[in-house]
Amino acid sequence: MTNQIAVVLGALILAFLGIDLLTQDGRLTLMLARHLADFIEYLSFWR
């Protein structure tokens, strides 16, 4: 991954978080974090 791609991806993630916080008070980010935690727990079961 080049530096340019990393900067663009970082900017997109920050823009997504900012838009979510402004429009939905961070509900989508919280939902994604909860699903990620559940997924990690599911994967640890198979370890």
PDBQT receptor file of N, H, CA, C and O in Angstrom, charges set to zero:
ATOM      1  N   MET A   1       0.852  -1.168   0.000  1.00  0.00    +0.000 N 
ATOM      2  CA  MET A   1       0.000   0.000   0.000  1.00  0.00    +0.000 C 
ATOM      3  C   MET A   1       0.901   1.236   0.000  1.00  0.00    +0.000 C 
ATOM      4  O   MET A   1       1.812   1.365   0.818  1.00  0.00    +0.000 OA
ATOM      5  N   THR A   2       0.630   2.106  -0.907  1.00  0.00    +0.000 N 
ATOM      6  H   THR A   2      -0.109   2.001  -1.572  1.00  0.00    +0.000 HD
ATOM      7  CA  THR A   2       1.426   3.327  -0.979  1.00  0.00    +0.000 C 
ATOM      8  C   THR A   2       0.910   4.348   0.030  1.00  0.00    +0.000 C 
ATOM      9  O   THR A   2      -0.191   4.219   0.566  1.00  0.00    +0.000 OA
ATOM     10  N   ASN A   3       1.724   5.356   0.270  1.00  0.00    +0.000 N 
ATOM     11  H   ASN A   3       2.618   5.461  -0.166  1.00  0.00    +0.000 HD
ATOM     12  CA  ASN A   3       1.326   6.409   1.210  1.00  0.00    +0.000 C 
ATOM     13  C   ASN A   3       0.084   7.152   0.727  1.00  0.00    +0.000 C 
ATOM     14  O   ASN A   3      -0.764   7.544   1.529  1.00  0.00    +0.000 OA
ATOM     15  N   GLN A   4      -0.015   7.340  -0.556  1.00  0.00    +0.000 N 
ATOM     16  H   GLN A   4       0.674   7.022  -1.207  1.00  0.00    +0.000 HD
ATOM     17  CA  GLN A   4      -1.163   8.062  -1.109  1.00  0.00    +0.000 C 
ATOM     18  C   GLN A   4      -2.460   7.287  -0.862  1.00  0.00    +0.000 C 
ATOM     19  O   GLN A   4      -3.476   7.878  -0.498  1.00  0.00    +0.000 OA
ATOM     20  N   ILE A   5      -2.426   5.984  -1.058  1.00  0.00    +0.000 N 
ATOM     21  H   ILE A   5      -1.600   5.504  -1.354  1.00  0.00    +0.000 HD
ATOM     22  CA  ILE A   5      -3.618   5.172  -0.814  1.00  0.00    +0.000 C 
ATOM     23  C   ILE A   5      -3.969   5.188   0.666  1.00  0.00    +0.000 C 
ATOM     24  O   ILE A   5      -5.145   5.275   1.022  1.00  0.00    +0.000 OA
ATOM     25  N   ALA A   6      -2.969   5.105   1.530  1.00  0.00    +0.000 N 
ATOM     26  H   ALA A   6      -2.014   5.034   1.241  1.00  0.00    +0.000 HD
ATOM     27  CA  ALA A   6      -3.212   5.123   2.975  1.00  0.00    +0.000 C 
ATOM     28  C   ALA A   6      -3.839   6.446   3.410  1.00  0.00    +0.000 C 
ATOM     29  O   ALA A   6      -4.743   6.456   4.246  1.00  0.00    +0.000 OA
ATOM     30  N   VAL A   7      -3.378   7.537   2.864  1.00  0.00    +0.000 N 
ATOM     31  H   VAL A   7      -2.644   7.530   2.186  1.00  0.00    +0.000 HD
ATOM     32  CA  VAL A   7      -3.931   8.853   3.213  1.00  0.00    +0.000 C 
ATOM     33  C   VAL A   7      -5.378   8.964   2.737  1.00  0.00    +0.000 C 
ATOM     34  O   VAL A   7      -6.230   9.473   3.465  1.00  0.00    +0.000 OA
ATOM     35  N   VAL A   8      -5.659   8.499   1.537  1.00  0.00    +0.000 N 
ATOM     36  H   VAL A   8      -4.967   8.086   0.945  1.00  0.00    +0.000 HD
ATOM     37  CA  VAL A   8      -7.023   8.561   1.004  1.00  0.00    +0.000 C 
ATOM     38  C   VAL A   8      -7.956   7.686   1.840  1.00  0.00    +0.000 C 
ATOM     39  O   VAL A   8      -9.060   8.114   2.177  1.00  0.00    +0.000 OA
ATOM     40  N   LEU A   9      -7.529   6.471   2.178  1.00  0.00    +0.000 N 
ATOM     41  H   LEU A   9      -6.632   6.123   1.903  1.00  0.00    +0.000 HD
ATOM     42  CA  LEU A   9      -8.363   5.598   3.004  1.00  0.00    +0.000 C 
ATOM     43  C   LEU A   9      -8.602   6.201   4.385  1.00  0.00    +0.000 C 
ATOM     44  O   LEU A   9      -9.716   6.143   4.907  1.00  0.00    +0.000 OA
ATOM     45  N   GLY A  10      -7.569   6.773   4.970  1.00  0.00    +0.000 N 
ATOM     46  H   GLY A  10      -6.664   6.820   4.547  1.00  0.00    +0.000 HD
ATOM     47  CA  GLY A  10      -7.723   7.431   6.267  1.00  0.00    +0.000 C 
ATOM     48  C   GLY A  10      -8.690   8.600   6.197  1.00  0.00    +0.000 C 
ATOM     49  O   GLY A  10      -9.507   8.787   7.098  1.00  0.00    +0.000 OA
ATOM     50  N   ALA A  11      -8.604   9.385   5.135  1.00  0.00    +0.000 N 
ATOM     51  H   ALA A  11      -7.940   9.233   4.403  1.00  0.00    +0.000 HD
ATOM     52  CA  ALA A  11      -9.512  10.522   4.966  1.00  0.00    +0.000 C 
ATOM     53  C   ALA A  11     -10.949  10.050   4.773  1.00  0.00    +0.000 C 
ATOM     54  O   ALA A  11     -11.877  10.668   5.295  1.00  0.00    +0.000 OA
ATOM     55  N   LEU A  12     -11.142   8.967   4.032  1.00  0.00    +0.000 N 
ATOM     56  H   LEU A  12     -10.388   8.465   3.608  1.00  0.00    +0.000 HD
ATOM     57  CA  LEU A  12     -12.490   8.433   3.838  1.00  0.00    +0.000 C 
ATOM     58  C   LEU A  12     -13.083   7.923   5.145  1.00  0.00    +0.000 C 
ATOM     59  O   LEU A  12     -14.264   8.140   5.419  1.00  0.00    +0.000 OA
ATOM     60  N   ILE A  13     -12.277   7.252   5.947  1.00  0.00    +0.000 N 
ATOM     61  H   ILE A  13     -11.318   7.075   5.724  1.00  0.00    +0.000 HD
ATOM     62  CA  ILE A  13     -12.761   6.749   7.237  1.00  0.00    +0.000 C 
ATOM     63  C   ILE A  13     -13.125   7.908   8.152  1.00  0.00    +0.000 C 
ATOM     64  O   ILE A  13     -14.170   7.880   8.802  1.00  0.00    +0.000 OA
ATOM     65  N   LEU A  14     -12.280   8.918   8.208  1.00  0.00    +0.000 N 
ATOM     66  H   LEU A  14     -11.431   8.940   7.680  1.00  0.00    +0.000 HD
ATOM     67  CA  LEU A  14     -12.583  10.080   9.046  1.00  0.00    +0.000 C 
ATOM     68  C   LEU A  14     -13.824  10.819   8.552  1.00  0.00    +0.000 C 
ATOM     69  O   LEU A  14     -14.625  11.294   9.356  1.00  0.00    +0.000 OA
ATOM     70  N   ALA A  15     -13.985  10.915   7.240  1.00  0.00    +0.000 N 
ATOM     71  H   ALA A  15     -13.334  10.529   6.586  1.00  0.00    +0.000 HD
ATOM     72  CA  ALA A  15     -15.177  11.565   6.687  1.00  0.00    +0.000 C 
ATOM     73  C   ALA A  15     -16.430  10.766   7.040  1.00  0.00    +0.000 C 
ATOM     74  O   ALA A  15     -17.454  11.346   7.403  1.00  0.00    +0.000 OA
ATOM     75  N   PHE A  16     -16.355   9.448   6.937  1.00  0.00    +0.000 N 
ATOM     76  H   PHE A  16     -15.524   8.977   6.642  1.00  0.00    +0.000 HD
ATOM     77  CA  PHE A  16     -17.493   8.601   7.305  1.00  0.00    +0.000 C 
ATOM     78  C   PHE A  16     -17.858   8.790   8.769  1.00  0.00    +0.000 C 
ATOM     79  O   PHE A  16     -19.034   8.942   9.102  1.00  0.00    +0.000 OA
ATOM     80  N   LEU A  17     -16.857   8.782   9.646  1.00  0.00    +0.000 N 
ATOM     81  H   LEU A  17     -15.902   8.658   9.375  1.00  0.00    +0.000 HD
ATOM     82  CA  LEU A  17     -17.120   8.965  11.074  1.00  0.00    +0.000 C 
ATOM     83  C   LEU A  17     -17.719  10.340  11.351  1.00  0.00    +0.000 C 
ATOM     84  O   LEU A  17     -18.643  10.467  12.154  1.00  0.00    +0.000 OA
ATOM     85  N   GLY A  18     -17.198  11.362  10.692  1.00  0.00    +0.000 N 
ATOM     86  H   GLY A  18     -16.447  11.259  10.039  1.00  0.00    +0.000 HD
ATOM     87  CA  GLY A  18     -17.722  12.712  10.879  1.00  0.00    +0.000 C 
ATOM     88  C   GLY A  18     -19.158  12.846  10.407  1.00  0.00    +0.000 C 
ATOM     89  O   GLY A  18     -19.987  13.440  11.096  1.00  0.00    +0.000 OA
ATOM     90  N   ILE A  19     -19.456  12.302   9.242  1.00  0.00    +0.000 N 
ATOM     91  H   ILE A  19     -18.782  11.819   8.682  1.00  0.00    +0.000 HD
ATOM     92  CA  ILE A  19     -20.821  12.365   8.716  1.00  0.00    +0.000 C 
ATOM     93  C   ILE A  19     -21.775  11.596   9.621  1.00  0.00    +0.000 C 
ATOM     94  O   ILE A  19     -22.893  12.042   9.875  1.00  0.00    +0.000 OA
ATOM     95  N   ASP A  20     -21.328  10.430  10.109  1.00  0.00    +0.000 N 
ATOM     96  H   ASP A  20     -20.419  10.068   9.902  1.00  0.00    +0.000 HD
ATOM     97  CA  ASP A  20     -22.177   9.638  11.002  1.00  0.00    +0.000 C 
ATOM     98  C   ASP A  20     -22.441  10.385  12.303  1.00  0.00    +0.000 C 
ATOM     99  O   ASP A  20     -23.564  10.375  12.807  1.00  0.00    +0.000 OA
ATOM    100  N   LEU A  21     -21.431  11.022  12.841  1.00  0.00    +0.000 N 
ATOM    101  H   LEU A  21     -20.518  11.030  12.432  1.00  0.00    +0.000 HD
ATOM    102  CA  LEU A  21     -21.622  11.763  14.091  1.00  0.00    +0.000 C 
ATOM    103  C   LEU A  21     -22.543  12.966  13.904  1.00  0.00    +0.000 C 
ATOM    104  O   LEU A  21     -23.329  13.292  14.793  1.00  0.00    +0.000 OA
ATOM    105  N   LEU A  22     -22.449  13.619  12.760  1.00  0.00    +0.000 N 
ATOM    106  H   LEU A  22     -21.811  13.354  12.038  1.00  0.00    +0.000 HD
ATOM    107  CA  LEU A  22     -23.285  14.796  12.516  1.00  0.00    +0.000 C 
ATOM    108  C   LEU A  22     -24.729  14.442  12.178  1.00  0.00    +0.000 C 
ATOM    109  O   LEU A  22     -25.652  15.147  12.586  1.00  0.00    +0.000 OA
ATOM    110  N   THR A  23     -24.928  13.362  11.440  1.00  0.00    +0.000 N 
ATOM    111  H   THR A  23     -24.178  12.789  11.109  1.00  0.00    +0.000 HD
ATOM    112  CA  THR A  23     -26.275  13.054  10.968  1.00  0.00    +0.000 C 
ATOM    113  C   THR A  23     -27.025  12.071  11.856  1.00  0.00    +0.000 C 
ATOM    114  O   THR A  23     -28.245  12.173  11.990  1.00  0.00    +0.000 OA
ATOM    115  N   GLN A  24     -26.315  11.113  12.470  1.00  0.00    +0.000 N 
ATOM    116  H   GLN A  24     -25.324  11.030  12.362  1.00  0.00    +0.000 HD
ATOM    117  CA  GLN A  24     -27.009  10.067  13.217  1.00  0.00    +0.000 C 
ATOM    118  C   GLN A  24     -26.489   9.921  14.640  1.00  0.00    +0.000 C 
ATOM    119  O   GLN A  24     -26.759   8.913  15.293  1.00  0.00    +0.000 OA
ATOM    120  N   ASP A  25     -25.767  10.885  15.117  1.00  0.00    +0.000 N 
ATOM    121  H   ASP A  25     -25.548  11.704  14.586  1.00  0.00    +0.000 HD
ATOM    122  CA  ASP A  25     -25.219  10.874  16.474  1.00  0.00    +0.000 C 
ATOM    123  C   ASP A  25     -24.351   9.648  16.746  1.00  0.00    +0.000 C 
ATOM    124  O   ASP A  25     -24.265   9.198  17.889  1.00  0.00    +0.000 OA
ATOM    125  N   GLY A  26     -23.718   9.110  15.730  1.00  0.00    +0.000 N 
ATOM    126  H   GLY A  26     -23.788   9.476  14.802  1.00  0.00    +0.000 HD
ATOM    127  CA  GLY A  26     -22.786   7.997  15.911  1.00  0.00    +0.000 C 
ATOM    128  C   GLY A  26     -23.433   6.637  16.061  1.00  0.00    +0.000 C 
ATOM    129  O   GLY A  26     -22.774   5.686  16.482  1.00  0.00    +0.000 OA
ATOM    130  N   ARG A  27     -24.703   6.521  15.728  1.00  0.00    +0.000 N 
ATOM    131  H   ARG A  27     -25.238   7.293  15.386  1.00  0.00    +0.000 HD
ATOM    132  CA  ARG A  27     -25.401   5.240  15.890  1.00  0.00    +0.000 C 
ATOM    133  C   ARG A  27     -24.851   4.164  14.968  1.00  0.00    +0.000 C 
ATOM    134  O   ARG A  27     -24.718   3.011  15.378  1.00  0.00    +0.000 OA
ATOM    135  N   LEU A  28     -24.531   4.518  13.737  1.00  0.00    +0.000 N 
ATOM    136  H   LEU A  28     -24.639   5.454  13.404  1.00  0.00    +0.000 HD
ATOM    137  CA  LEU A  28     -24.010   3.525  12.801  1.00  0.00    +0.000 C 
ATOM    138  C   LEU A  28     -22.629   3.050  13.236  1.00  0.00    +0.000 C 
ATOM    139  O   LEU A  28     -22.323   1.861  13.136  1.00  0.00    +0.000 OA
ATOM    140  N   THR A  29     -21.802   3.956  13.709  1.00  0.00    +0.000 N 
ATOM    141  H   THR A  29     -22.051   4.921  13.790  1.00  0.00    +0.000 HD
ATOM    142  CA  THR A  29     -20.475   3.583  14.189  1.00  0.00    +0.000 C 
ATOM    143  C   THR A  29     -20.583   2.649  15.386  1.00  0.00    +0.000 C 
ATOM    144  O   THR A  29     -19.837   1.674  15.481  1.00  0.00    +0.000 OA
ATOM    145  N   LEU A  30     -21.494   2.934  16.292  1.00  0.00    +0.000 N 
ATOM    146  H   LEU A  30     -22.100   3.726  16.215  1.00  0.00    +0.000 HD
ATOM    147  CA  LEU A  30     -21.698   2.076  17.458  1.00  0.00    +0.000 C 
ATOM    148  C   LEU A  30     -22.201   0.698  17.042  1.00  0.00    +0.000 C 
ATOM    149  O   LEU A  30     -21.765  -0.313  17.592  1.00  0.00    +0.000 OA
ATOM    150  N   MET A  31     -23.112   0.652  16.079  1.00  0.00    +0.000 N 
ATOM    151  H   MET A  31     -23.466   1.474  15.632  1.00  0.00    +0.000 HD
ATOM    152  CA  MET A  31     -23.613  -0.627  15.600  1.00  0.00    +0.000 C 
ATOM    153  C   MET A  31     -22.493  -1.448  14.974  1.00  0.00    +0.000 C 
ATOM    154  O   MET A  31     -22.385  -2.649  15.226  1.00  0.00    +0.000 OA
ATOM    155  N   LEU A  32     -21.657  -0.805  14.158  1.00  0.00    +0.000 N 
ATOM    156  H   LEU A  32     -21.745   0.170  13.953  1.00  0.00    +0.000 HD
ATOM    157  CA  LEU A  32     -20.544  -1.518  13.538  1.00  0.00    +0.000 C 
ATOM    158  C   LEU A  32     -19.548  -2.016  14.578  1.00  0.00    +0.000 C 
ATOM    159  O   LEU A  32     -19.007  -3.112  14.437  1.00  0.00    +0.000 OA
ATOM    160  N   ALA A  33     -19.302  -1.234  15.611  1.00  0.00    +0.000 N 
ATOM    161  H   ALA A  33     -19.742  -0.343  15.725  1.00  0.00    +0.000 HD
ATOM    162  CA  ALA A  33     -18.392  -1.656  16.678  1.00  0.00    +0.000 C 
ATOM    163  C   ALA A  33     -18.952  -2.863  17.425  1.00  0.00    +0.000 C 
ATOM    164  O   ALA A  33     -18.209  -3.783  17.764  1.00  0.00    +0.000 OA
ATOM    165  N   ARG A  34     -20.254  -2.861  17.681  1.00  0.00    +0.000 N 
ATOM    166  H   ARG A  34     -20.857  -2.113  17.406  1.00  0.00    +0.000 HD
ATOM    167  CA  ARG A  34     -20.874  -4.007  18.363  1.00  0.00    +0.000 C 
ATOM    168  C   ARG A  34     -20.814  -5.258  17.505  1.00  0.00    +0.000 C 
ATOM    169  O   ARG A  34     -20.519  -6.343  18.007  1.00  0.00    +0.000 OA
ATOM    170  N   HIS A  35     -21.090  -5.117  16.215  1.00  0.00    +0.000 N 
ATOM    171  H   HIS A  35     -21.330  -4.236  15.807  1.00  0.00    +0.000 HD
ATOM    172  CA  HIS A  35     -21.018  -6.271  15.324  1.00  0.00    +0.000 C 
ATOM    173  C   HIS A  35     -19.584  -6.784  15.212  1.00  0.00    +0.000 C 
ATOM    174  O   HIS A  35     -19.364  -7.993  15.149  1.00  0.00    +0.000 OA
ATOM    175  N   LEU A  36     -18.626  -5.891  15.188  1.00  0.00    +0.000 N 
ATOM    176  H   LEU A  36     -18.806  -4.908  15.240  1.00  0.00    +0.000 HD
ATOM    177  CA  LEU A  36     -17.227  -6.308  15.138  1.00  0.00    +0.000 C 
ATOM    178  C   LEU A  36     -16.847  -7.067  16.403  1.00  0.00    +0.000 C 
ATOM    179  O   LEU A  36     -16.134  -8.067  16.328  1.00  0.00    +0.000 OA
ATOM    180  N   ALA A  37     -17.309  -6.609  17.562  1.00  0.00    +0.000 N 
ATOM    181  H   ALA A  37     -17.888  -5.796  17.623  1.00  0.00    +0.000 HD
ATOM    182  CA  ALA A  37     -17.031  -7.311  18.820  1.00  0.00    +0.000 C 
ATOM    183  C   ALA A  37     -17.664  -8.698  18.812  1.00  0.00    +0.000 C 
ATOM    184  O   ALA A  37     -17.041  -9.661  19.259  1.00  0.00    +0.000 OA
ATOM    185  N   ASP A  38     -18.890  -8.813  18.312  1.00  0.00    +0.000 N 
ATOM    186  H   ASP A  38     -19.396  -8.030  17.950  1.00  0.00    +0.000 HD
ATOM    187  CA  ASP A  38     -19.540 -10.120  18.212  1.00  0.00    +0.000 C 
ATOM    188  C   ASP A  38     -18.790 -11.033  17.248  1.00  0.00    +0.000 C 
ATOM    189  O   ASP A  38     -18.631 -12.225  17.513  1.00  0.00    +0.000 OA
ATOM    190  N   PHE A  39     -18.330 -10.477  16.135  1.00  0.00    +0.000 N 
ATOM    191  H   PHE A  39     -18.459  -9.509  15.920  1.00  0.00    +0.000 HD
ATOM    192  CA  PHE A  39     -17.590 -11.265  15.155  1.00  0.00    +0.000 C 
ATOM    193  C   PHE A  39     -16.266 -11.760  15.726  1.00  0.00    +0.000 C 
ATOM    194  O   PHE A  39     -15.881 -12.905  15.488  1.00  0.00    +0.000 OA
ATOM    195  N   ILE A  40     -15.573 -10.921  16.469  1.00  0.00    +0.000 N 
ATOM    196  H   ILE A  40     -15.886  -9.991  16.663  1.00  0.00    +0.000 HD
ATOM    197  CA  ILE A  40     -14.316 -11.330  17.096  1.00  0.00    +0.000 C 
ATOM    198  C   ILE A  40     -14.574 -12.433  18.114  1.00  0.00    +0.000 C 
ATOM    199  O   ILE A  40     -13.798 -13.385  18.202  1.00  0.00    +0.000 OA
ATOM    200  N   GLU A  41     -15.647 -12.318  18.878  1.00  0.00    +0.000 N 
ATOM    201  H   GLU A  41     -16.277 -11.544  18.806  1.00  0.00    +0.000 HD
ATOM    202  CA  GLU A  41     -16.000 -13.365  19.839  1.00  0.00    +0.000 C 
ATOM    203  C   GLU A  41     -16.332 -14.667  19.107  1.00  0.00    +0.000 C 
ATOM    204  O   GLU A  41     -15.949 -15.743  19.566  1.00  0.00    +0.000 OA
ATOM    205  N   TYR A  42     -17.033 -14.585  17.984  1.00  0.00    +0.000 N 
ATOM    206  H   TYR A  42     -17.345 -13.710  17.611  1.00  0.00    +0.000 HD
ATOM    207  CA  TYR A  42     -17.359 -15.757  17.181  1.00  0.00    +0.000 C 
ATOM    208  C   TYR A  42     -16.087 -16.419  16.655  1.00  0.00    +0.000 C 
ATOM    209  O   TYR A  42     -15.966 -17.643  16.680  1.00  0.00    +0.000 OA
ATOM    210  N   LEU A  43     -15.146 -15.614  16.182  1.00  0.00    +0.000 N 
ATOM    211  H   LEU A  43     -15.244 -14.619  16.162  1.00  0.00    +0.000 HD
ATOM    212  CA  LEU A  43     -13.894 -16.171  15.677  1.00  0.00    +0.000 C 
ATOM    213  C   LEU A  43     -13.069 -16.806  16.785  1.00  0.00    +0.000 C 
ATOM    214  O   LEU A  43     -12.403 -17.816  16.556  1.00  0.00    +0.000 OA
ATOM    215  N   SER A  44     -13.101 -16.234  17.979  1.00  0.00    +0.000 N 
ATOM    216  H   SER A  44     -13.643 -15.414  18.165  1.00  0.00    +0.000 HD
ATOM    217  CA  SER A  44     -12.327 -16.807  19.079  1.00  0.00    +0.000 C 
ATOM    218  C   SER A  44     -12.894 -18.160  19.492  1.00  0.00    +0.000 C 
ATOM    219  O   SER A  44     -12.166 -18.984  20.046  1.00  0.00    +0.000 OA
ATOM    220  N   PHE A  45     -14.168 -18.406  19.237  1.00  0.00    +0.000 N 
ATOM    221  H   PHE A  45     -14.759 -17.736  18.788  1.00  0.00    +0.000 HD
ATOM    222  CA  PHE A  45     -14.764 -19.708  19.518  1.00  0.00    +0.000 C 
ATOM    223  C   PHE A  45     -14.102 -20.785  18.666  1.00  0.00    +0.000 C 
ATOM    224  O   PHE A  45     -13.898 -21.904  19.136  1.00  0.00    +0.000 OA
ATOM    225  N   TRP A  46     -13.768 -20.464  17.428  1.00  0.00    +0.000 N 
ATOM    226  H   TRP A  46     -13.935 -19.555  17.046  1.00  0.00    +0.000 HD
ATOM    227  CA  TRP A  46     -13.198 -21.441  16.507  1.00  0.00    +0.000 C 
ATOM    228  C   TRP A  46     -11.703 -21.623  16.687  1.00  0.00    +0.000 C 
ATOM    229  O   TRP A  46     -11.100 -22.457  16.011  1.00  0.00    +0.000 OA
ATOM    230  N   ARG A  47     -11.111 -20.886  17.555  1.00  0.00    +0.000 N 
ATOM    231  H   ARG A  47     -11.601 -20.209  18.104  1.00  0.00    +0.000 HD
ATOM    232  CA  ARG A  47      -9.671 -21.010  17.776  1.00  0.00    +0.000 C 
ATOM    233  C   ARG A  47      -9.338 -22.188  18.564  1.00  0.00    +0.000 C 
ATOM    234  O   ARG A  47      -8.163 -22.436  18.838  1.00  0.00    +0.000 OA
TER     235      ARG A  47
